[in-house]
């Protein structure tokens, strides 16, 4: 009798939980499990002179602060790579940001550096404005804003619902008597906790993206004509050839035992074939 009452309680709990959420949350439940969040993200671009609107919006008659993700790409020419790098580092430190990645590369006509920065969102506009003051012309300047307020609210609501359900399962677990009843409830709790961890991970990711904006900077210096002339290219080609020969020679030294073995095998098989003839 007690087992039947416990099973009936679990079924009623699941039905009550499902009826409390509309179809919109049922669909989003599947999206959480596959880490594919389909709530639309509104994107728009703005110039550095425009300030991002952070005004709250109304959601079910409740004022909600907007959740915006900012990303940007800036490309410009500089006459001094190192001074530009130091200036950017000072600006990042002043605005309490950090460098996520740094890559420097050289082509036949320029030396380029690409840096990915993470800047606190509230200081993003000031950072871009300060950086722009030292740049004569941008080859590329694009800033995007993604409004994830709706997505943020949906994920938060799902997390709250899951945690309420977890508390109810724990209450039922305390009343379970047999081992089978305990195992059944714990199995459902395991699935529920996995869902909660997944949703919490998604929520933390959104919070991080909202808190810190991502800015990718690419600055370069053109190589002088004398450095990229035909004669200069021939000189570089000879240098590359020398380096290749040196690398091959060092590689050959490393594998000398295998070379000796190979020659011995060749000598052995040729001698054996000659004897057969």
N, C-alpha and C positions, 0 to 999 in steps of 0.2 A: 504493500500500500504506500509506504513512504517513498519507494523508488518511483512509483507512478506519479506521485505528487511532485517529486523533484524534476522528472522529465517534463511534466506538464508545465512547470514553472519556467524551465529553460525555453520551451516552445513559445510560451506567452511572452517571455522577455524578448525573444527574437522578433515576434510579430509586432510587439509594441514599439520596438526600436525602428523596425522598417516603416511602420505607419507614421512615425514621428518625422521621418524624412521624406520629402517629395521626390518625384522622379528625377529631378535635377541632381540631387545628391546621390541617387542610385547610380546614375551614369558616371558621375565623377568618382565613385568608389572604384569602378573598373579602371579609370584613368590613373588613379593613385598607384594601384598595384603594378601597372605597366610603366610607371614613371613618365607617362605622357599626359601632360596637363593641357587640355584644349581650350580653356578660357581665353578669349581673344586678347592679344597684346596690342595696344594702340601705340604706333610709332609716329614720331614727327621729328623734324629737324628744326634747329634754331641757330641763329648767329650768336657770336660771343657777346654781343651787346644786349641780348635778350636774357632776362632772368627767368628761371624756371618757376612756374606757379606751383606752390605747395599748399594752396588753399584746400581746406577740408571739403569733402563732398557728403551728400546725404545718402544714406543707405538704410532703407526701412525706417525713415524718420530719425536716424541716428547719424550724428556727424562723425565722419571717418576721415582720418588724415590720408592724403594720397600717397601711394607707394610708387615711386618712379625709379627706373633704372636708366642711368645715363652712360653712354659710350661715345667715344670720339676718336677720330683719326686726323693727325696733323702731319703734313710733309712740307719741308722747307729746306732751302739751301743756306749754308753757313760758310764763313771763311776760316773758321777755327773750330775743329771738331772738339778738342779738349776743353776749350773755354765754354763752348755751348753745353757740353756735358756737365761741367761744374756748375754752371748757372742753373740748369735744370735740377741738379741734385740739391742745390740750395733752396729752390722753390718748393721742391717736394718735401724737404725737411721743415720749411716754414709752415707749410699747409698740412703737416702731420700725415703725409701719405707714405707710400713705400714703393719700391721698384719690384715688379713681378718678374720681369725678364729683360735681358740685355743681349743684343746681338750686333756684332760689327762685321762687315764684309767689304770686299774690294772688287770692283770690276775694272774694265780697261780704261774707263773715263771718269770714275768717281770712287770716293771712299764714303761708305754709308754706315749709319748706326740706327738701329731700331730698338726702342725701349718701350716696354709696356708698364704703365704706371697705374697704381690704385690710389685714388684721391678721395677723401671724405666728401660725400655728395654735397654737403652744405658749403664746401669750399671749392667745388669744382669750377664754378663760373669765375671766381676770383683768380684761380690758378691759370685758366685759359687766357684771361685778360692780361695778367702779369706776363705770361709767356709771349703773348702777341706783341707786346711793346718792343721787344728786342728783335722782331722778325720783319724784314722789309716786305716780303711777299711769300704767301703760302702757295705751294704747288697744289696742295689738296687740303681742304679744311671741312670736315663734316662731323656734326654732333647729332646723335640720335637719342631720343627719350622714349622709353617704353613704359607705359602705364600698366602696372601689374596689380592695381588696387583690388580689382574684382577677383583675380586669381589668389591674392593674399588672403582675402576674406573667406573664400571658399575652402582653402586649405586649412585655415584656422578653425572654421566651423566643423570640418570633418574630424580634425584632431580632438576637438572638444567632445563631439559625439562619441568617438571611439573611447575616450577616457571615461566617460560616464558609463558606457557599456562594460568597461573593464572593472569598474567598481561593483557593478551588479553581479558580474561573474564571480568576483571574489566573495561576495556575500553568499552566493549559492554554494561555492566551494566549502565554506565553513559549515554548511548544513548537510553536506554529503556524508553518507554513512559507509557505503560499501566502497571497495577498491575500484570497481568498474565505474561507479559514479564519479569518483575523484579523478580517474584517468580521462573520462569523457570531458569533464569540465576543464581540466588542465590542458587538454588538446585544443579546445576552443580558445582558451586563454593564450596559448602559444601563438596561434594564428593571429589573434587580435593584437598581441604585443608586437609581432612582426609588422603588421599594418601601421601601428602607432609609430614605430621606429622609422619606417619609410616616410610617413607623413612629416614627422619631426625633422628628418633630414632635408626634405624638400622645403620646409618652412625656414630652416636655418640658412639654406642656400639663397632663398629669396631675400631674407633679412640682410645677408652679407652683400648681395648684389645691390640692394637699395642703399645700404650704409656707405659703400665704397663704389665710386664710379671708375670705370676703366678707360684710360686714355692711351692710345698707341701713338708714339712720336717717332717719325723718321726724319733725320736730318743728314745732309750729305755735303761733301766738298768736292767740287770738280777738280780733276787732275789737270795741271798745266799742259799746254799743247806740246811743249818739249818732252814732257814725260810720256805722252801718249802718241808721239810721232812714229813714223815707220822705223827709224833707226832705233828708237827706244824699245819698240816692240821686238825687233831682232835681238837686241841686247837681252831682253827678258826671256826670249825663246832660248837663247844659248844658256842662260842661267838655269832655266827649267830642264834643259837637256842634261846639263851637268849634274843637277840634283837627281835626275832619273837614273843616270849611269851609276852615281854613287849609291843610290838606294838598291839598285840591282846587284851591285858588287857586294854590298853588305848582306843582302838576302842570300846570295850564293854561298858566302862564307858560313852562314848559319846552317845551311842544308848540305854541307860538304860530305857528311857520311852517306847520305842518300845518293849523292852523285856518284861516289865510288862504288856503292852497291849496284847502281844502275849499269855502270861500265862493266863491272865484273859479270853481271847477268848477260849483257850483250855479248861479251867475249866468250862466255861459256856456251851459249846457244849457237853462235856462229861456228865455233869449233866442233860442236856436236853435229851440226848440219853438214859441215865439210867432211867429217868422218863417214857419214852415211853415203855420201856420194862416192 
